[in-house]
Amino acid sequence: MTSRSNAATANSAIELDYQDQDFQRIRSMIFAQAGIYLHEGKRAMVFNRLSKRLRQTQQRSFSDYLDALDCSADSPEWEFFINALTTNLTAFFREAHHFDMLREMLQNKPAQQAWSIWSCATASGEEAYSIAITAAASLPAAQESVRIIASDINTHTLARASQGIYPLSKVEHLGDGILKNYFQRGTGERDGLVRIQPWLTQWIAFTQINLQSHSWPTHIAQLNAIFCRNVLIYFQESTQRQVLERLHHALAPGGYLFMGHAEHLGKHEDLFKPIGKTVYAKR
């Protein structure tokens, strides 16, 4: 026990060599891999997040770590690199007006029409489950008429999302009705935790998708609604355009795009028209 503790202490005490050229390389590499633009103010954040991984892999310099990545485009380490640098901030029913509008859309759709909804940056799953709860509360037979795809580039948070387990503190504000109908409370060792009802989890297909990838899975097509919220702010304008064009192509005629409160279409209104607060319809 003592030797393991001493090893952990020694490992955490390693002084990592982190130069300006390392930060610039990281900026280029994450942009090429995921389209994410890191501005100069992210220098400390990059060090804090990646230094944990360097210590885990017993690297002593960022340069050596990045050299190893550059030498192997297929290295499994790329997954850890991307996971460390992606931000995953979300909450249940975040930007509640979007779910009010989604409820109206679902209730007004033709009874026999099946809907496909994509949460394309689902992080730890709160957005996807909020969509599922909205569908379940809006339609008498939502399981048969609504298909939900939940994706993210970060495989670690995606794995947590598929489990559907959260601290009770994250859902207490939702009200007793939602908690009773859509969550199970943990007991014993799991006291203080809740789990999404298994029948609701089965409505959602979790899959890893890089929005910057040259090809998306074939089932990302003819979608009725896409939640792409607080994602485009991490991309440069040229990348934003590319992603928006592909989202436009993935939507069925008349499909809807939900964006974050800090995002706007700007020069891209040739693709979508506004129909509500940060909600757009495909042109």
Secondary structure, DSSP 8 states (H G I E B T S, - for coil): -HHHHHHHHHHHT---B--HHHHHHHHHHHHHHH-----GGGHHHHHHHHHHHHHHTT-SBHHHHHHHHHT-TT-THHHHHHHHH------TTSSHHHHHHHHHHHHHS-TT--EEEEETT-TTTHHHHHHHHHHHHH-TTHHHHEEEEEEES-HHHHHHHHHTEEEGGGTGGG-HHHHHHHEEE--GGGTTEEEE-HHHHTTEEEEE--TTSS---TTS-SEEEEEE-S-GGGS-HHHHHHHHHHHHHHEEEEEEEEE-TT---GGGTTTEEEEETTEEEE-
